Amino acid sequence: MKPLKKDVVAWALYDWGNSAFAATVMVVFFPVFFKQYWSADVSATESTFWLGMVNGIASFLLAIMAPLLGTLGDRGGSRLKFLLGFTVLGVLSTAGLGLVAQGQWQWAALLFALGSMGFWGGIIFYDSLLIDVAPRDRLDSISGFGYAIGYMGGGVLLAINVWMTLDPAFFGFADATEAVKASFISAAVWWALFAIPIFLFVRERPAPQRNPARSTLRQSFAELAATVREVRKYRAIVFFLLAYWMYIDGVNTIQKMAVDYGLAIGLESSRLIQAILMVQFIGFPAALLFGWIGQRLSPVLGIFICIAVYAVVTIYATMLNTVTEFFIMAAATGCVQGGIQSLSRSYYGSLIPPDRTGEFFGFYNMMSKFAAVLGPFLMGITALLTGNSRTAILSIVVLFIAGGALLVVAAKQKKQDFTQSTQRTQS
């Protein structure tokens, strides 16, 4: 394997840093702490409603703004500046969670929403920088390296934070509550510290010349509208985005379902955290392996393997009854979670125009944010028609089948576009 360049390592370290927010804040501590500490004196219905409203609005705004943000970043070669802005927003909001007093659930909900916007908004520009640091023939392995580093970084800090809550006196804290608050601050510091290298060592490709007579915002709207009108020129991209929307919706649904299943079968919170940690550390070598598969064999093949495993996991989930079976499901998910994410990112990167990465990754991340609709809808309709929740879960397999079929179409269209381009060049 070729040695990694300094800019590649710096780019990957950002994932190591911001994964602290994903693992420590989003997945583990915030959901529990919000219910048991910040909104303990408020009805569960009211606090859940407002938390859902605040975060739903923030996610929706970010989703619809993603392509425009990407276009703005492309125009002035300012994707790193946008990344810095969203990073600062995320870091400060995350640190702020550690200062919110008991009962102030409104502030906690708002800061979590702002932190989430910083996290997801930053990913738009972080993903687009893959094209700047990775040669076209190494997109898969470097994308996999980034995800692997992210899983490891998030897992390491989460393990430390869990230790802090289990033995607060060892770290000088009065109790577990103080340790959890410190965990939020540690996630912010971790994110900020490991974000520094990307701003020091990664350089964007020169931005194409633009019309200086028109404002940046106005021109960005015009370019975005032109891309939507000319989308037929990018048919492989359209088919891939539809495929991605389908199968990543299934992936997101499985991830959410796993936690509910763990609670349903009586899994203790400590065991649930153990399962989450296991997924983080399994994800590290698995993402590297799938990066190798994509590089040496085919990213499409790697994505198909992941889709197949997820389909089997979905079927297996309908028969889940014990803690051991839950851990088996979590381990299987950890083996392919990073792979399907990293290969999807790198394959998409191979399809898009190199000078418009921010804009096109804006569309990509928009699909990611909206990929939480079809799965719950399918499950709800199936449950209503059959009266069986296990059968409802089985309906998610439809998303993986549809996503796989559309991926075949996207791959064929890419090959066709390449053949036509080669013929035009030769003529």
C-alpha positions as CSV (number, residue, x, y, z in Angstrom):
1,M,0.0,0.0,0.0
2,K,1.3,3.4,-0.9
3,P,2.2,5.7,2.1
4,L,-0.5,8.3,2.9
5,K,0.3,11.9,2.2
6,K,0.1,14.6,4.9
7,D,-3.1,16.1,3.5
8,V,-4.8,12.7,3.4
9,V,-4.0,12.1,7.1
10,A,-5.1,15.7,8.0
11,W,-8.4,15.2,6.1
12,A,-9.0,11.9,7.9
13,L,-8.3,13.3,11.3
14,Y,-11.2,15.6,11.0
15,D,-13.4,12.5,10.9
16,W,-11.5,11.2,14.0
17,G,-12.5,14.5,15.7
18,N,-16.1,15.1,14.7
19,S,-17.0,11.4,15.3
20,A,-16.9,12.3,19.0
21,F,-20.1,14.3,18.5
22,A,-21.7,11.4,16.7
23,A,-20.7,8.7,19.2
24,T,-20.6,10.5,22.6
25,V,-23.3,13.1,22.1
26,M,-25.8,11.9,19.5
27,V,-25.8,8.2,20.1
28,V,-25.1,7.7,23.8
29,F,-25.3,10.5,26.3
30,F,-27.6,13.2,25.0
31,P,-30.8,11.1,24.5
32,V,-30.5,9.6,28.1
33,F,-29.3,12.8,29.8
34,F,-32.1,14.9,28.1
35,K,-34.8,12.6,29.5
36,Q,-33.3,11.9,32.9
37,Y,-31.7,15.3,33.8
38,W,-32.7,18.3,31.7
39,S,-36.4,17.4,31.3
40,A,-36.9,15.2,34.3
41,D,-39.6,17.6,35.7
42,V,-41.4,17.9,32.3
43,S,-43.8,15.4,30.8
44,A,-42.1,13.0,28.4
45,T,-44.6,13.9,25.7
46,E,-43.9,17.6,25.9
47,S,-40.2,17.4,26.0
48,T,-40.1,14.8,23.2
49,F,-42.4,17.0,21.1
50,W,-40.2,20.1,21.4
51,L,-37.0,18.2,21.0
52,G,-38.4,16.7,17.8
53,M,-39.6,20.0,16.5
54,V,-36.4,21.9,17.1
55,N,-34.2,19.2,15.6
56,G,-36.6,18.4,12.8
57,I,-36.7,22.0,11.7
58,A,-32.9,22.3,11.9
59,S,-32.4,19.1,9.8
60,F,-35.0,20.1,7.2
61,L,-33.4,23.6,6.8
62,L,-30.0,22.1,6.4
63,A,-31.2,19.5,4.0
64,I,-32.8,21.9,1.6
65,M,-29.9,24.3,1.9
66,A,-27.2,21.7,1.3
67,P,-26.9,22.0,-2.5
68,L,-26.8,25.8,-2.3
69,L,-24.2,25.7,0.5
70,G,-22.1,23.4,-1.7
71,T,-22.5,25.8,-4.7
72,L,-21.4,28.8,-2.6
73,G,-18.4,26.8,-1.4
74,D,-17.4,25.9,-4.9
75,R,-17.7,29.5,-6.2
76,G,-14.9,31.1,-4.3
77,G,-12.9,28.1,-3.5
78,S,-14.2,28.6,0.1
79,R,-15.2,25.1,1.1
80,L,-12.6,25.1,3.9
81,K,-14.0,28.4,5.2
82,F,-17.5,27.0,5.3
83,L,-16.1,23.9,7.0
84,L,-14.5,26.1,9.6
85,G,-17.7,28.0,10.2
86,F,-19.8,24.9,10.7
87,T,-17.0,23.4,12.9
88,V,-17.0,26.4,15.2
89,L,-20.8,26.3,15.4
90,G,-20.7,22.6,16.3
91,V,-17.8,22.8,18.8
92,L,-19.3,25.8,20.7
93,S,-22.8,24.3,20.8
94,T,-21.4,20.9,22.0
95,A,-19.4,22.6,24.8
96,G,-22.4,24.6,25.7
97,L,-24.3,21.4,26.6
98,G,-21.9,20.8,29.4
99,L,-23.0,24.2,31.0
100,V,-26.8,23.7,30.8
101,A,-28.3,23.4,34.3
102,Q,-30.9,20.8,35.3
103,G,-34.4,21.6,34.1
104,Q,-33.2,23.9,31.2
105,W,-34.3,21.4,28.6
106,Q,-35.2,24.2,26.1
107,W,-31.5,25.3,26.0
108,A,-30.4,21.7,25.8
109,A,-32.6,21.1,22.8
110,L,-31.5,24.3,21.0
111,L,-27.8,23.6,21.6
112,F,-28.2,20.0,20.4
113,A,-29.9,21.3,17.2
114,L,-27.2,23.8,16.6
115,G,-24.5,21.2,17.3
116,S,-26.2,18.8,14.8
117,M,-26.3,21.6,12.2
118,G,-22.6,22.2,12.7
119,F,-21.9,18.4,12.4
120,W,-24.0,17.7,9.3
121,G,-23.2,21.1,7.6
122,G,-19.5,20.4,8.1
123,I,-19.8,17.0,6.5
124,I,-21.0,18.5,3.2
125,F,-17.7,20.3,2.8
126,Y,-15.6,17.6,4.4
127,D,-17.0,15.0,2.0
128,S,-16.3,17.3,-1.0
129,L,-12.7,17.7,0.0
130,L,-12.1,13.9,-0.6
131,I,-11.7,14.9,-4.3
132,D,-9.0,17.4,-3.4
133,V,-6.8,15.0,-1.3
134,A,-7.4,11.7,-3.1
135,P,-6.3,10.8,-6.7
136,R,-9.1,9.4,-8.8
137,D,-7.7,5.9,-8.7
138,R,-7.5,5.9,-4.8
139,L,-10.9,7.3,-3.9
140,D,-12.2,4.1,-2.5
141,S,-9.2,3.3,-0.2
142,I,-8.9,6.8,1.1
143,S,-12.6,7.2,1.7
144,G,-12.5,3.9,3.6
145,F,-9.5,5.2,5.6
146,G,-11.4,8.3,6.6
147,Y,-14.4,6.3,7.9
148,A,-12.1,3.8,9.7
149,I,-10.3,6.6,11.5
150,G,-13.6,8.1,12.4
151,Y,-14.9,4.9,13.9
152,M,-11.7,4.6,15.9
153,G,-11.7,8.2,17.1
154,G,-15.3,8.2,18.1
155,G,-14.8,4.8,19.9
156,V,-11.7,5.9,21.8
157,L,-13.3,9.0,23.3
158,L,-16.6,7.2,23.9
159,A,-14.8,4.5,25.9
160,I,-13.1,7.2,28.0
161,N,-16.4,9.0,28.6
162,V,-18.1,5.8,29.6
163,W,-15.3,5.1,32.0
164,M,-15.7,8.6,33.4
165,T,-19.4,8.0,34.2
166,L,-18.8,4.5,35.7
167,D,-15.9,5.7,37.9
168,P,-16.3,9.5,38.3
169,A,-14.2,9.7,41.5
170,F,-11.2,8.4,39.6
171,F,-11.4,11.4,37.3
172,G,-12.1,13.9,40.1
173,F,-15.8,14.3,39.5
174,A,-18.4,14.4,42.3
175,D,-20.8,12.0,40.5
176,A,-21.9,10.6,37.2
177,T,-23.9,13.7,36.3
178,E,-20.8,15.9,36.5
179,A,-18.9,13.3,34.4
180,V,-21.6,13.3,31.7
181,K,-21.4,17.1,31.5
182,A,-17.6,16.9,31.2
183,S,-18.1,14.3,28.4
184,F,-19.9,16.9,26.3
185,I,-17.1,19.4,26.8
186,S,-14.5,16.7,26.1
187,A,-16.3,15.9,22.8
188,A,-16.1,19.6,21.8
189,V,-12.4,19.8,22.7
190,W,-11.7,16.5,20.8
191,W,-13.6,17.8,17.7
192,A,-11.8,21.1,17.8
193,L,-8.3,19.7,18.4
194,F,-8.4,17.1,15.6
195,A,-10.0,19.6,13.2
196,I,-6.9,21.8,13.2
197,P,-4.8,19.7,10.7
198,I,-7.3,19.9,7.9
199,F,-7.1,23.7,7.9
200,L,-3.3,23.6,8.0
201,F,-2.5,21.0,5.4
202,V,-5.4,20.5,3.0
203,R,-5.6,22.8,0.0
204,E,-8.6,23.1,-2.3
205,R,-8.3,22.9,-6.0
206,P,-8.4,26.4,-7.6
207,A,-11.9,27.6,-8.2
208,P,-13.0,28.1,-11.8
209,Q,-13.2,31.7,-13.0
210,R,-16.6,33.3,-12.3
211,N,-18.5,36.4,-13.5
212,P,-17.4,39.0,-11.0
213,A,-20.2,41.4,-12.0
214,R,-22.8,39.3,-10.3
215,S,-23.1,38.7,-6.6
216,T,-21.9,35.4,-5.2
217,L,-25.3,34.5,-3.7
218,R,-27.2,35.4,-6.9
219,Q,-24.7,33.5,-9.1
220,S,-24.9,30.5,-6.8
221,F,-28.7,30.3,-7.1
222,A,-28.3,30.6,-10.9
223,E,-25.7,27.8,-11.1
224,L,-27.8,25.6,-8.8
225,A,-30.9,26.1,-11.0
226,A,-28.8,25.4,-14.1
227,T,-27.6,22.1,-12.5
228,V,-31.2,21.0,-11.8
229,R,-32.2,21.9,-15.4
230,E,-29.3,20.0,-16.9
231,V,-29.6,17.0,-14.7
232,R,-30.2,14.8,-17.7
233,K,-26.5,15.2,-18.5
234,Y,-25.7,13.4,-15.3
235,R,-28.0,10.4,-15.6
236,A,-25.5,8.1,-13.8
237,I,-25.5,10.5,-10.9
238,V,-29.3,10.7,-10.8
239,F,-29.7,6.9,-10.8
240,F,-27.0,6.5,-8.1
241,L,-28.6,9.2,-5.9
242,L,-32.0,7.4,-6.1
243,A,-30.3,4.1,-5.3
244,Y,-28.4,5.7,-2.4
245,W,-31.7,7.2,-1.1
246,M,-33.3,3.8,-1.1
247,Y,-30.6,1.7,0.6
248,I,-29.3,4.3,3.0
249,D,-32.9,4.8,4.2
250,G,-32.9,1.1,5.0
251,V,-29.6,1.4,6.8
252,N,-30.8,4.3,8.9
253,T,-34.0,2.5,9.8
254,I,-32.0,-0.6,10.9
255,Q,-29.8,1.5,13.0
256,K,-32.7,3.1,14.8
257,M,-34.6,-0.2,15.1
258,A,-31.6,-1.8,16.8
259,V,-31.8,0.4,19.8
260,D,-35.5,-0.1,20.1
261,Y,-35.0,-3.8,19.8
262,G,-32.4,-3.8,22.5
263,L,-34.8,-2.0,24.9
264,A,-37.7,-4.3,23.9
265,I,-35.8,-7.5,24.9
266,G,-34.7,-6.0,28.2
267,L,-31.1,-5.1,27.4
268,E,-29.6,-3.0,30.2
269,S,-28.2,0.4,29.3
270,S,-24.7,-0.8,30.1
271,R,-25.1,-3.7,27.7
272,L,-26.4,-1.3,25.0
273,I,-23.4,0.9,25.4
274,Q,-21.2,-2.2,25.1
275,A,-22.9,-3.0,21.8
276,I,-22.4,0.5,20.5
277,L,-18.7,0.4,21.5
278,M,-18.3,-2.9,19.7
279,V,-19.8,-1.5,16.5
280,Q,-17.3,1.4,16.7
281,F,-14.3,-0.8,17.0
282,I,-15.5,-3.4,14.5
283,G,-16.1,-0.5,12.1
284,F,-12.4,0.4,12.0
285,P,-11.0,-2.7,10.3
286,A,-14.2,-3.3,8.3
287,A,-14.1,0.2,6.7
288,L,-10.4,-0.4,5.7
289,L,-11.3,-3.8,4.3
290,F,-14.1,-2.4,2.1
291,G,-11.8,0.4,1.0
292,W,-9.5,-2.3,-0.3
293,I,-12.4,-4.1,-2.0
294,G,-13.5,-1.0,-3.7
295,Q,-9.9,-0.1,-4.7
296,R,-8.8,-3.6,-5.9
297,L,-12.1,-5.1,-7.1
298,S,-15.0,-2.7,-7.5
299,P,-16.8,-0.1,-5.3
300,V,-20.1,-1.3,-6.7
301,L,-19.3,-4.9,-5.7
302,G,-18.5,-3.7,-2.2
303,I,-21.8,-1.8,-1.9
304,F,-23.7,-4.9,-3.1
305,I,-22.0,-7.0,-0.4
306,C,-23.1,-4.4,2.2
307,I,-26.6,-4.3,0.9
308,A,-26.9,-8.1,1.0
309,V,-25.6,-8.2,4.6
310,Y,-28.1,-5.5,5.7
311,A,-30.9,-7.5,4.0
312,V,-29.9,-10.6,5.9
313,V,-29.7,-8.6,9.2
314,T,-33.2,-7.3,8.6
315,I,-34.6,-10.8,8.2
316,Y,-32.6,-11.9,11.2
317,A,-34.0,-9.1,13.3
318,T,-37.5,-10.5,12.9
319,M,-36.4,-13.6,14.8
320,L,-34.4,-11.7,17.5
321,N,-35.2,-12.8,21.1
322,T,-32.0,-12.8,23.3
323,V,-29.1,-10.5,24.2
324,T,-26.6,-12.8,22.5
325,E,-28.6,-12.5,19.2
326,F,-28.7,-8.7,19.6
327,F,-24.9,-8.6,19.9
328,I,-24.6,-10.8,16.8
329,M,-26.9,-8.4,14.9
330,A,-24.8,-5.4,16.1
331,A,-21.5,-7.1,15.1
332,A,-22.9,-7.8,11.6
333,T,-24.0,-4.2,11.3
334,G,-20.6,-3.0,12.4
335,C,-18.9,-5.1,9.7
336,V,-20.7,-3.2,6.8
337,Q,-21.8,0.1,8.3
338,G,-18.6,1.9,7.5
339,G,-18.2,0.0,4.2
340,I,-21.5,1.1,2.7
341,Q,-20.9,4.7,3.8
342,S,-17.3,5.0,2.6
343,L,-17.8,3.2,-0.8
344,S,-21.0,5.2,-1.5
345,R,-19.0,8.4,-0.9
346,S,-16.1,7.4,-3.1
347,Y,-18.2,6.0,-5.9
348,Y,-20.3,9.2,-6.0
349,G,-17.0,11.2,-6.0
350,S,-16.0,9.3,-9.2
351,L,-19.2,10.3,-10.9
352,I,-19.3,14.1,-10.3
353,P,-17.5,16.9,-12.0
354,P,-14.2,17.7,-10.1
355,D,-14.8,21.5,-10.2
356,R,-18.3,21.3,-8.7
357,T,-17.7,18.9,-5.8
358,G,-19.3,21.1,-3.1
359,E,-22.5,21.5,-5.0
360,F,-22.8,17.9,-5.9
361,F,-22.0,16.7,-2.4
362,G,-24.6,19.1,-1.3
363,F,-27.1,17.0,-3.2
364,Y,-25.6,13.8,-1.8
365,N,-26.0,15.0,1.8
366,M,-29.5,16.3,1.1
367,M,-30.4,12.7,0.1
368,S,-28.8,11.5,3.3
369,K,-30.9,13.9,5.4
370,F,-34.1,12.9,3.7
371,A,-33.3,9.2,3.9
372,A,-35.4,8.6,7.0
373,V,-38.8,8.7,5.4
374,L,-39.5,5.6,3.4
375,G,-38.4,3.1,6.0
376,P,-40.8,4.3,8.8
377,F,-43.5,4.8,6.3
378,L,-43.2,1.2,5.0
379,M,-43.0,-0.2,8.5
380,G,-46.1,1.7,9.5
381,I,-48.2,0.7,6.5
382,T,-47.1,-3.0,6.8
383,A,-47.9,-3.0,10.5
384,L,-51.3,-1.6,9.9
385,L,-52.1,-4.1,7.2
386,T,-50.7,-7.2,8.9
387,G,-51.0,-6.3,12.6
388,N,-47.5,-7.8,13.1
389,S,-44.5,-5.6,14.1
390,R,-42.0,-8.3,13.0
391,T,-43.5,-8.5,9.5
392,A,-43.3,-4.7,9.4
393,I,-39.6,-4.8,10.0
394,L,-39.3,-7.3,7.1
395,S,-40.7,-4.7,4.7
396,I,-37.4,-2.8,4.9
397,V,-35.9,-5.5,2.7
398,V,-37.8,-3.8,-0.2
399,L,-35.6,-0.8,0.2
400,F,-32.4,-2.8,-0.1
401,I,-33.8,-4.6,-3.2
402,A,-34.8,-1.4,-4.9
403,G,-31.5,0.3,-4.0
404,G,-29.5,-2.6,-5.4
405,A,-31.6,-2.6,-8.7
406,L,-31.1,1.2,-9.1
407,L,-27.3,0.8,-8.4
408,V,-27.1,-1.7,-11.3
409,V,-28.7,0.9,-13.6
410,A,-26.3,3.6,-12.3
411,A,-23.3,1.4,-12.9
412,K,-24.5,0.6,-16.5
413,Q,-25.2,4.2,-17.2
414,K,-21.7,5.2,-16.0
415,K,-20.1,2.6,-18.3
416,Q,-22.3,3.9,-21.2
417,D,-21.3,7.5,-20.5
418,F,-17.6,6.5,-20.4
419,T,-17.9,4.7,-23.7
420,Q,-19.6,7.7,-25.4
421,S,-17.0,10.1,-24.0
422,T,-14.2,7.9,-25.3
423,Q,-15.8,7.7,-28.8
424,R,-16.2,11.5,-28.9
425,T,-12.5,12.0,-27.9
426,Q,-11.3,9.6,-30.5
427,S,-13.4,11.2,-33.2
